[in-house]
């Protein structure tokens, strides 16, 4: 298993380099392009060497020593296993959730299996990607490269917000125009403007509810976990325990290409999908909600 893991990690690094090389080729960054091409050659050499060791082991060649995938090319960060799972195929909510304490079945966890089934049944085009445990300590540029995202602006997150001043009768998410909670999807590079969210939700009620009864604030982590079924840094709008109304930043809708990344139900699992599929499946409010 050690060698298989090395091969997967090296292939992940190779994919990230190819993506970077492609971008640099368009910008004619000759010096940096040459450096990356050299790294690519190094990775291909390592892949060949590891494959030879694997073949030797399979034919009874004895014990095989593990080798760090970062012995060469210290400057490139890589994913934990480097594997994508793809799918092509209503706002999904699942009683009980499945983001906390999930189990692995083969190469994919229960969370990934279930979300893949949900998205596939809706006809979505999507990808799942495993990331290293230190993903959130890395720069946006490194995260972009790990996922193969088009830009740092294509990296997004889901935030649960609570209306702390809601009418006493508003205790759940049954009325999407005046919900106790909203799930906001914005870019990591953007800053949420809670006042804009407040004004938008207020406008949905045509002045029938006093403005002072709207005050959107970040929901406590424990409350977010309970409502979504997903822990911090793992929240995704798909398969939540509660069918929370979703607000999508209009800046994400304007992204090109129209494919962005967000939490995939586990801290080290990220989900990429087309913007049009996200909108078609979840029917979010599309709002100018950032500074």
Secondary structure as GFF3:
##gff-version 3
##sequence-region A 1 291
A	DSSP	alpha_helix	2	27	.	.	.	ID=ss1
A	DSSP	alpha_helix	30	58	.	.	.	ID=ss2
A	DSSP	beta_strand	84	88	.	.	.	ID=ss3
A	DSSP	beta_strand	104	105	.	.	.	ID=ss4
A	DSSP	beta_strand	108	109	.	.	.	ID=ss5
A	DSSP	alpha_helix	110	121	.	.	.	ID=ss6
A	DSSP	beta_strand	125	130	.	.	.	ID=ss7
A	DSSP	three_ten_helix	135	137	.	.	.	ID=ss8
A	DSSP	alpha_helix	140	147	.	.	.	ID=ss9
A	DSSP	three_ten_helix	152	154	.	.	.	ID=ss10
A	DSSP	beta_strand	156	163	.	.	.	ID=ss11
A	DSSP	beta_strand	181	187	.	.	.	ID=ss12
A	DSSP	alpha_helix	194	204	.	.	.	ID=ss13
A	DSSP	three_ten_helix	211	213	.	.	.	ID=ss14
A	DSSP	beta_strand	216	218	.	.	.	ID=ss15
A	DSSP	alpha_helix	221	228	.	.	.	ID=ss16
A	DSSP	beta_strand	245	249	.	.	.	ID=ss17
A	DSSP	alpha_helix	250	253	.	.	.	ID=ss18
A	DSSP	beta_strand	259	266	.	.	.	ID=ss19
A	DSSP	beta_strand	269	274	.	.	.	ID=ss20
A	DSSP	alpha_helix	275	282	.	.	.	ID=ss21
A	DSSP	beta_strand	285	287	.	.	.	ID=ss22
###
